[in-house]
């Protein structure tokens, strides 16, 4: 494995950052998860554009332009000689002093890792997964905008712990008004009477790249869709439910808070969308 750090490439055992890096000390940084399918990087430009948008929102100056970042990602992929993999791209505020003042960090750091990933066991893509709704609430967008893909995932981690304690692998986060936002690492969709419904961005979600791909596929397949408000009640009465994410791709949900979704098995539209997505990424 070769890991990119600030223009150099290092073996896994030699890849290190300073203990004074503000990404480590304060979660001051951003990241993207990107997939490699059949030797091609999926939606690279979309991910890089979102990374730079997150950086602008945090007043974080990435030490290269978007084209340079694309080239760095591609070179890291080439050096690792993989055809199917997960790419983790991280930009931290960089090394600075103790104390949260970002002005003590003169140069941000860029880290690129190319490795394998398995968000869920493969058999669960056929059987589906159970999820819960977490007691931990999503931070409101008026506190911190979730469109910034920051290194601070503590809320998500707390909800993930709730899921694990309940014997599940994923949890749904509600906002302070009780509306469904997303899961700890995935966006969520339901299908009700043939319509695809997913929480609207203004409710406090990260607008996922895979989420956008699913909405695009729905249009191509003639499936009507809507970005709207959802409550737990809407989840409970859904005919189908599935999650999307760069790591998760598309995975069916078969129970929510111990209530079966539909007939308790992955639904036909979910499976059709997953098949179409697989064809799309390897096209």
Buried (B, 14 or more C-beta within 10 A) or exposed (E): BBBBBEEEBBEEEEBEBBEBBBBBBBBBBBBBBBBBBEEBBBBBEBBBBBBBBBBEBBEBEBBBEEEEBBEBBBBBBEBBEBEBBBBBBBBBBBBBEEEEEBEBBEEBBBBBBBEEBEBBEEEBBEEBBBBBBBEBBBBBBEEBBBBBBBBBBEBBEBBBBBBEEBEBBBBBBBBEEEBBBBBBBBBBBBBBEEBBBBBBBEBBBBEBBBBBBBBEBBEEEEBEBEBBBBEBEBBBEBBBBBBBBBBBBBBBBBBBBEEEBBEEBBBEBBBBBBEBBEEBBEE
